Every structure is written in structure tokens, then in C-alpha cells.
Amino acid sequence: MVRINYNVKDGRIEWDYDSLEVEVFRRIPNEEVSKVVKEITAKAEEITTAEISYEIEEVGETELGDVVYYPMLDSEFAGALLLHLLTVWV
């Protein structure tokens, strides 16, 4: 694939040769592509159906009494949770 920027000025094309890009691709046989796609599909299915287990770390409490937690995934920070307790009057 060849790409180049240009401008049309006074009915003429002015090429921007500094922007010239050439990309080269080679054909890969369908059998090789299918093999890789099957491997990726199997791995994707395994990942999307795997059980995810978070460890919840209590961080502290806000001035309003809300409790802040950090969910940790494999010891890595994965977000924050804010627990706001509600009082229900019946």
C-alpha cells in the first residue's frame, strides 16, 4: 500500500513527498490463519468464562460515614468501591 498527502492548487496536484509511506504485506495461507484463529478463539473463551476472584481491601471511611474499599485483582489495584449505608424508616 502506498500513501502520500497532496494538495490541489490551481487545478494541479502538489505531492507532499515527505509524507510518502509504503507498506508491504505478504499473503499468509488460509490454513495458517485458521490455525491461529482457532487458538485465539479457544483462549478467548477460556478467559471470558474463567472465574475472577477479587480481594477486597478496606481503605477507610469518609467524613459522612461511607466506607471505601479497593478491589484487588492479583494484588493489583482494580478500582474503588464506596459503601453508603442507608437507613430505612418503615
N, CA, C and O of each residue as an XYZ file, in Angstrom:
360
protein
N       0.848     -1.154      0.000
C       0.000      0.000      0.000
C       0.902      1.228      0.000
O       1.912      1.274      0.703
N       0.532      2.196     -0.779
C       1.285      3.438     -0.874
C       0.375      4.580     -0.448
O      -0.762      4.684     -0.908
N       0.884      5.435      0.433
C       0.131      6.604      0.888
C       0.994      7.837      0.704
O       2.205      7.812      0.924
N       0.341      8.919      0.293
C       1.035     10.194      0.176
C       0.009     11.311      0.291
O      -1.082     11.218     -0.271
N       0.354     12.352      1.008
C      -0.519     13.517      1.109
C      -0.316     14.398     -0.111
O       0.742     14.402     -0.741
N      -1.364     15.141     -0.420
C      -1.277     16.052     -1.561
C      -2.234     17.216     -1.361
O      -3.152     17.152     -0.543
N      -2.010     18.251     -2.100
C      -2.898     19.414     -2.142
C      -3.221     19.697     -3.597
O      -2.394     19.476     -4.481
N      -4.413     20.180     -3.836
C      -4.796     20.604     -5.173
C      -4.748     22.127     -5.174
O      -5.467     22.790     -4.427
N      -3.889     22.661     -6.024
C      -3.708     24.117     -6.077
C      -3.756     24.560     -7.540
O      -2.992     24.082     -8.378
N      -4.648     25.459     -7.814
C      -4.815     25.967     -9.177
C      -5.052     24.845    -10.180
O      -4.548     24.880    -11.302
N      -5.835     23.838     -9.755
C      -6.166     22.733    -10.658
C      -5.040     21.730    -10.854
O      -5.136     20.846    -11.706
N      -3.988     21.858    -10.081
C      -2.849     20.925    -10.201
C      -2.626     20.226     -8.874
O      -2.894     20.799     -7.817
N      -2.145     19.011     -8.915
C      -1.845     18.236     -7.697
C      -0.414     18.518     -7.285
O       0.516     18.377     -8.079
N      -0.248     18.921     -6.024
C       1.085     19.102     -5.442
C       1.314     17.976     -4.446
O       0.635     17.916     -3.421
N       2.252     17.090     -4.726
C       2.540     15.934     -3.884
C       3.421     16.352     -2.718
O       4.340     17.152     -2.891
N       3.146     15.815     -1.526
C       3.970     16.036     -0.336
C       4.847     14.791     -0.168
O       4.478     13.844      0.526
N       6.006     14.814     -0.813
C       6.861     13.625     -0.827
C       7.403     13.261      0.553
O       7.792     12.115      0.778
N       7.436     14.218      1.477
C       7.887     13.907      2.842
C       6.893     13.011      3.573
O       7.255     12.366      4.557
N       5.646     12.960      3.109
C       4.628     12.131      3.761
C       4.510     10.736      3.140
O       3.681      9.935      3.573
N       5.316     10.447      2.150
C       5.231      9.166      1.432
C       5.453      7.982      2.377
O       6.466      7.915      3.073
N       4.496      7.051      2.391
C       4.602      5.819      3.180
C       4.337      4.637      2.268
O       3.414      4.667      1.454
N       5.145      3.601      2.402
C       4.958      2.376      1.637
C       4.866      1.231      2.625
O       5.769      1.035      3.439
N       3.765      0.463      2.558
C       3.586     -0.704      3.417
C       3.569     -1.944      2.539
O       2.950     -1.964      1.476
N       4.258     -2.972      3.002
C       4.342     -4.212      2.239
C       3.702     -5.329      3.060
O       3.997     -5.481      4.245
N       2.845     -6.094      2.441
C       2.181     -7.215      3.078
C       2.480     -8.471      2.289
O       2.704     -8.427      1.080
N       2.480     -9.579      2.983
C       2.629    -10.843      2.264
C       1.421    -11.710      2.557
O       0.838    -11.631      3.638
N       1.059    -12.506      1.628
C      -0.097    -13.385      1.737
C       0.251    -14.545      2.657
O       1.301    -15.170      2.508
N      -0.634    -14.831      3.612
C      -0.465    -15.974      4.513
C      -1.542    -16.985      4.130
O      -2.709    -16.622      3.984
N      -1.158    -18.251      3.968
C      -2.146    -19.267      3.582
C      -3.304    -19.355      4.582
O      -3.103    -19.202      5.787
N      -4.505    -19.602      4.078
C      -5.705    -19.693      4.914
C      -5.561    -20.723      6.021
O      -6.107    -20.528      7.107
N      -4.843    -21.809      5.781
C      -4.671    -22.847      6.792
C      -3.931    -22.294      8.012
O      -4.289    -22.604      9.149
N      -2.908    -21.480      7.780
C      -2.154    -20.891      8.887
C      -3.018    -19.895      9.665
O      -2.993    -19.861     10.896
N      -3.772    -19.095      8.934
C      -4.654    -18.115      9.573
C      -5.710    -18.828     10.404
O      -5.965    -18.441     11.545
N      -6.328    -19.865      9.847
C      -7.369    -20.619     10.560
C      -6.825    -21.234     11.841
O      -7.504    -21.235     12.868
N      -5.612    -21.752     11.786
C      -4.991    -22.365     12.964
C      -4.838    -21.334     14.084
O      -5.180    -21.609     15.235
N      -4.334    -20.166     13.752
C      -4.138    -19.108     14.756
C      -5.481    -18.628     15.285
O      -5.617    -18.396     16.486
N      -6.471    -18.474     14.420
C      -7.795    -18.027     14.847
C      -8.402    -19.030     15.828
O      -9.004    -18.626     16.823
N      -8.254    -20.322     15.567
C      -8.774    -21.347     16.483
C      -8.085    -21.273     17.839
O      -8.744    -21.398     18.871
N      -6.770    -21.071     17.854
C      -6.030    -20.954     19.111
C      -6.497    -19.737     19.905
O      -6.709    -19.822     21.115
N      -6.652    -18.617     19.225
C      -7.087    -17.383     19.892
C      -8.513    -17.530     20.395
O      -8.821    -17.108     21.510
N      -9.384    -18.120     19.593
C     -10.783    -18.308     19.984
C     -10.878    -19.180     21.233
O     -11.654    -18.881     22.141
N     -10.099    -20.249     21.281
C     -10.116    -21.136     22.447
C      -9.640    -20.392     23.690
O     -10.222    -20.543     24.764
N      -8.592    -19.597     23.552
C      -8.056    -18.838     24.690
C      -9.055    -17.764     25.131
O      -9.235    -17.534     26.326
N      -9.702    -17.110     24.163
C     -10.680    -16.074     24.494
C     -11.861    -16.671     25.253
O     -12.348    -16.071     26.211
N     -12.320    -17.835     24.837
C     -13.426    -18.493     25.530
C     -13.021    -18.860     26.954
O     -13.809    -18.707     27.887
N     -11.795    -19.341     27.116
C     -11.285    -19.697     28.451
C     -11.233    -18.463     29.351
O     -11.611    -18.531     30.521
N     -10.775    -17.358     28.822
C     -10.660    -16.131     29.605
C     -12.032    -15.587     29.978
O     -12.245    -15.175     31.118
N     -12.965    -15.581     29.029
C     -14.274    -14.983     29.284
C     -15.149    -15.826     30.195
O     -16.108    -15.310     30.769
N     -14.847    -17.101     30.341
C     -15.655    -17.958     31.213
C     -14.964    -18.263     32.541
O     -15.540    -18.929     33.402
N     -13.734    -17.779     32.710
C     -12.981    -18.044     33.943
C     -13.573    -17.238     35.102
O     -14.072    -16.126     34.923
N     -13.502    -17.825     36.274
C     -13.967    -17.140     37.470
C     -12.914    -16.122     37.898
O     -11.723    -16.426     37.967
N     -13.372    -14.930     38.179
C     -12.462    -13.880     38.619
C     -12.635    -13.714     40.121
O     -13.754    -13.599     40.623
N     -11.531    -13.704     40.819
C     -11.585    -13.610     42.276
C     -10.853    -12.351     42.731
O      -9.642    -12.223     42.549
N     -11.605    -11.424     43.325
C     -11.039    -10.194     43.851
C     -10.817    -10.322     45.352
O     -11.557    -11.023     46.041
N      -9.805     -9.647     45.844
C      -9.637     -9.470     47.276
C     -10.083     -8.048     47.562
O      -9.689     -7.121     46.854
N     -10.890     -7.867     48.578
C     -11.402     -6.549     48.915
C     -10.629     -6.005     50.117
O     -10.570     -6.629     51.177
N     -10.045     -4.836     49.922
C      -9.239     -4.208     50.969
C      -9.973     -2.957     51.472
O     -10.275     -2.057     50.689
N     -10.257     -2.905     52.769
C     -10.904     -1.719     53.328
C      -9.869     -0.620     53.469
O      -8.809     -0.826     54.061
N     -10.178      0.550     52.921
C      -9.234      1.653     52.910
C      -9.502      2.633     54.042
O      -8.578      3.091     54.716
N     -10.761      2.943     54.241
C     -11.070      3.901     55.287
C     -12.519      4.329     55.226
O     -13.364      3.675     54.615
N     -12.779      5.448     55.880
C     -14.151      5.935     55.984
C     -14.153      7.429     55.669
O     -13.228      8.152     56.041
N     -15.192      7.881     54.986
C     -15.321      9.307     54.687
C     -15.886     10.039     55.897
O     -16.308      9.417     56.872
N     -15.890     11.356     55.822
C     -16.441     12.162     56.905
C     -17.930     11.910     57.097
O     -18.465     12.134     58.182
N     -18.605     11.441     56.042
C     -20.041     11.173     56.112
C     -20.349      9.751     56.573
O     -21.514      9.370     56.681
N     -19.313      8.972     56.844
C     -19.526      7.609     57.322
C     -19.547      6.554     56.240
O     -19.784      5.381     56.530
N     -19.300      6.949     54.973
C     -19.226      5.968     53.896
C     -17.916      5.192     54.021
O     -16.893      5.753     54.413
N     -17.950      3.912     53.690
C     -16.753      3.083     53.790
C     -16.166      2.905     52.386
O     -16.892      2.615     51.435
N     -14.849      3.081     52.266
C     -14.147      2.980     50.990
C     -13.362      1.672     50.956
O     -12.633      1.339     51.890
N     -13.533      0.932     49.840
C     -12.836     -0.331     49.639
C     -12.098     -0.301     48.303
O     -12.529      0.359     47.357
N     -10.980     -1.025     48.240
C     -10.280     -1.231     46.981
C     -10.385     -2.707     46.613
O      -9.912     -3.556     47.369
N     -10.990     -3.035     45.478
C     -10.921     -4.413     44.998
C      -9.539     -4.638     44.368
O      -9.089     -3.841     43.545
N      -8.887     -5.707     44.754
C      -7.553     -6.029     44.250
C      -7.631     -7.323     43.435
O      -8.209     -8.312     43.886
N      -7.060     -7.311     42.258
C      -7.022     -8.485     41.391
C      -5.566     -8.876     41.208
O      -4.787     -8.124     40.623
N      -5.199    -10.037     41.702
C      -3.794    -10.480     41.672
C      -2.875     -9.424     42.299
O      -1.817     -9.105     41.756
N      -3.291     -8.898     43.432
C      -2.544     -7.891     44.196
C      -2.396     -6.563     43.455
O      -1.571     -5.735     43.842
N      -3.177     -6.347     42.403
C      -3.147     -5.094     41.648
C      -4.430     -4.319     41.891
O      -5.511     -4.906     41.945
N      -4.320     -3.010     42.038
C      -5.467     -2.132     42.221
C      -6.412     -2.280     41.027
O      -5.980     -2.195     39.877
N      -7.704     -2.502     41.301
C      -8.667     -2.728     40.220
C      -9.862     -1.795     40.303
O     -10.873     -2.043     39.647
N      -9.777     -0.728     41.089
C     -10.887      0.210     41.183
C     -11.150      0.586     42.624
O     -10.342      0.321     43.513
N     -12.297      1.209     42.838
C     -12.668      1.616     44.186
C     -14.166      1.423     44.374
O     -14.947      1.563     43.433
N     -14.548      1.102     45.589
C     -15.955      0.942     45.941
C     -16.260      1.869     47.104
O     -15.455      2.023     48.022
N     -17.427      2.480     47.052
C     -17.876      3.337     48.129
C     -19.182      2.762     48.643
O     -20.166      2.686     47.907
N     -19.191      2.360     49.894
C     -20.380      1.780     50.509
C     -21.083      2.860     51.306
O     -20.553      3.383     52.287
N     -22.273      3.177     50.869
C     -23.081      4.201     51.541
C     -24.231      3.511     52.249
O     -25.110      2.943     51.601
N     -24.232      3.554     53.562
C     -25.281      2.895     54.330
C     -26.525      3.760     54.360
O     -26.458      4.959     54.629
N     -27.654      3.141     54.081
C     -28.938      3.836     54.099
C     -29.764      3.374     55.282
O     -29.761      2.195     55.637
N     -30.454      4.293     55.875
C     -31.381      3.957     56.948
C     -32.779      4.000     56.367
O     -33.183      5.001     55.775
N     -33.513      2.921     56.534
C     -34.868      2.840     56.005
C     -35.844      2.933     57.168
O     -35.781      2.150     58.115
N     -36.746      3.902     57.082
C     -37.771      4.072     58.108
C     -39.064      3.490     57.596
O     -39.542      3.844     56.518
N     -39.626      2.589     58.386
C     -40.879      1.950     57.972
C     -42.023      2.476     58.786
O     -43.165      2.060     58.587
